[in-house]
Amino acid sequence: MVTFLVIVLFVVIVTFVKIQDIKNTYEKSVTNYLLHEQGYEKNEIKSVEGIWRFKLPAFYTVVVFEDEPFVQYIYYAHNGVKQIEYSLTYEGIEKGIDETKLKHYVPFDNIDKYKRVE
């Protein structure tokens, strides 16, 4: 019985450590993308947080910029980094922020992916 509990505990710890490692990897990938490919300065970025959840996609990254604290930009770092959506906080909604007022939103364009080539 004790051996079984030790094995279960070991599996839980290894899983937790692996999840944290992947989250950190995604945070670093998105941060590097923003700084080196998109040209942002470090002081323009308020936070970059790797997220894990049970639903798919399991891993993504939330970025908040200093000049838009009421907007959370969602990035995927699977096979390259892409901004895929945004989310407004309740304060942002109350302030009347909408998509037309977003400073860092880059619409994800899937249309060309399905475009028929003739």
C-alpha positions, 0 to 999 in steps of 0.5 A: 500500500505504501509503495502504491502511494509513493508511486502515485505521489511521484506521478503527481509531482512529475506531472506538476513539474512538467506542466510548470516547465511547459508553461515557462517555455511558452512564456519565454517563447512569447516574450522573445517573440514580442521583444525580438520579432515584434520590436516591443521594449520590455517596459511596454509589457506588463505581464506574460503568463503561461496558462494550463487548463484541461480543455484544448488547447491545454497551453497558451500564454496571456499577455498584458501590455502596460498601456492596455491593462484592461486587455488580455491578449492570448498567444499560442506558442505551438510551432511558432508564436501567434496572437489568436484572440483577446479578452477584455476585463470587466473594467475594460468593458465598463470603460467602453473599450472595444476591438476598434480601440485596441492598440496591440490586436493583430487579427488572426487570419485563417481565411487564407489557410482554407483558400482554394487554389486554382 
